[in-house]
């Protein structure tokens, strides 16, 4: 059996992966205040997630995700990056 070469591609360019971006710390404080939550209360995104690795997210970061929705057009959700 021949060894197969692992193909690499940019996961961020895949049509099913929504746009992800790391929120700057000063903006994150405002978002948390507006939502009335602590960072740990946001849904989690593991640092080992392929998209988190692709954008360089570190534990403690907040990631903004722009999702397309058939009923509302586009929605923005936030995730808290955890190390495990």
ROVO-184814 format. One line per 10 residues: number of its first residue (from 1); their letters; for each residue y, z, x of N, C-alpha, C. Coordinates in steps of 0.02 Angstrom, whole numbers. Layout:
NUM) A) Y Z X Y Z X Y Z X | ...
END
This chain:
1) XXXXXXXXXX) -59 0 42 0 0 0 62 0 45 | 107 -46 33 167 -53 74 218 -1 53 | 255 23 103 309 70 88 366 33 54 | 391 64 2 448 34 -33 511 65 -6 | 560 23 7 625 46 29 663 75 -31 | 689 134 -23 726 166 -78 792 129 -88 | 802 107 -149 864 70 -164 919 120 -181 | 977 108 -153 1034 151 -167 1084 112 -209 | 1115 147 -255 1168 117 -296 1218 171 -313 | 1277 150 -333 1329 197 -352 1319 218 -424
11) XXXXXXXXXX) 1298 280 -433 1284 305 -501 1346 304 -545 | 1405 309 -514 1467 311 -553 1482 243 -585 | 1451 190 -561 1463 124 -589 1413 106 -645 | 1365 149 -658 1316 134 -710 1349 139 -779 | 1330 93 -823 1362 89 -889 1350 150 -933 | 1297 188 -921 1283 247 -963 1313 312 -935 | 1344 309 -877 1374 369 -847 1448 370 -863 | 1471 420 -900 1543 423 -916 1584 441 -855 | 1649 431 -860 1694 446 -804 1696 522 -794 | 1687 544 -731 1691 614 -712 1747 622 -660
21) XXXXXXXXXX) 1784 677 -663 1834 691 -612 1841 767 -604 | 1855 787 -542 1866 858 -528 1937 875 -549 | 1944 930 -586 2010 952 -610 2044 991 -554 | 2107 975 -537 2143 1014 -486 2148 1087 -508 | 2146 1134 -460 2145 1206 -478 2202 1229 -523 | 2263 1205 -511 2320 1227 -553 2313 1200 -625 | 2285 1142 -632 2273 1114 -699 2216 1151 -733 | 2165 1170 -694 2107 1206 -720 2129 1272 -752 | 2176 1306 -719 2201 1370 -746 2232 1359 -815 | 2272 1306 -821 2304 1290 -885 2252 1272 -939
31) XXXXXXXXXX) 2202 1234 -921 2149 1214 -968 2112 1276 -993 | 2093 1320 -947 2058 1381 -966 2100 1425 -1012 | 2165 1430 -996 2210 1469 -1038 2215 1439 -1108 | 2222 1372 -1111 2228 1338 -1175 2164 1346 -1217 | 2106 1343 -1184 2043 1351 -1220 2025 1424 -1234 | 2058 1470 -1198 2044 1541 -1207 1976 1562 -1182 | 1954 1533 -1126 1889 1549 -1098 1893 1562 -1023 | 1841 1594 -997 1834 1602 -925 1792 1542 -900 | 1798 1525 -837 1761 1466 -812 1686 1470 -827 | 1656 1528 -819 1584 1535 -830 1563 1524 -902
41) XXXXXXXXXX) 1611 1525 -948 1596 1514 -1019 1592 1440 -1037 | 1614 1397 -992 1608 1325 -1003 1535 1305 -993 | 1514 1250 -1023 1446 1225 -1007 1441 1211 -932 | 1382 1220 -904 1373 1214 -832 1352 1144 -811 | 1371 1127 -750 1349 1067 -717 1324 1088 -648 | 1261 1077 -634 1234 1098 -570 1262 1057 -513 | 1273 1090 -457 1299 1056 -397 1250 1003 -373 | 1187 1009 -392 1136 961 -371 1132 900 -418 | 1170 901 -473 1172 844 -518 1195 782 -480 | 1163 725 -490 1183 665 -452 1257 647 -457
51) XXXXXXXXXX) 1286 654 -517 1357 637 -524 1400 689 -489 | 1382 753 -493 1420 805 -458 1420 792 -383 | 1362 773 -357 1359 757 -285 1400 695 -269 | 1399 645 -313 1436 583 -301 1512 594 -299 | 1538 640 -340 1610 652 -340 1631 708 -293 | 1582 741 -261 1597 793 -212 1614 860 -243 | 1588 874 -302 1602 938 -336 1567 996 -300 | 1603 1052 -298 1577 1112 -265 1571 1168 -317 | 1528 1218 -305 1524 1274 -352 1594 1304 -364 | 1609 1317 -427 1674 1344 -445 1722 1292 -470
61) XXXXXXXXXX) 1709 1228 -457 1752 1174 -482 1742 1165 -557 | 1793 1136 -588 1787 1116 -658 1791 1040 -658 | 1746 1009 -694 1742 936 -698 1761 913 -768 | 1804 863 -770 1824 833 -834 1782 770 -844 | 1754 763 -904 1712 706 -919 1741 670 -980 | 1752 604 -972 1778 563 -1027 1719 527 -1059 | 1703 544 -1120 1646 513 -1155 1670 468 -1211 | 1636 412 -1220 1651 368 -1276 1614 393 -1337 | 1648 392 -1393 1619 416 -1455 1629 363 -1509 | 1576 346 -1546 1585 295 -1598 1631 317 -1655
71) XXXXXXXXXX) 1638 382 -1665 1679 406 -1720 1749 426 -1699 | 1758 451 -1637 1825 473 -1616 1854 433 -1559 | 1822 379 -1539 1849 339 -1485 1828 367 -1417 | 1867 415 -1392 1851 446 -1328 1864 522 -1334 | 1818 561 -1306 1827 633 -1305 1826 657 -1233 | 1857 714 -1221 1858 744 -1155 1821 810 -1159 | 1774 820 -1114 1737 883 -1110 1743 910 -1039 | 1732 975 -1031 1737 1007 -967 1672 1041 -949 | 1656 1041 -885 1596 1075 -859 1615 1117 -799 | 1583 1174 -792 1593 1220 -736 1536 1208 -687
81) XXXX) 1552 1194 -624 1501 1178 -574 1472 1243 -546 | 1405 1248 -551 1369 1306 -525 1323 1285 -468 | 1308 1333 -425 1270 1317 -365 1195 1319 -372 | 1169 1337 -429 1096 1340 -435 1071 1301 -494
END
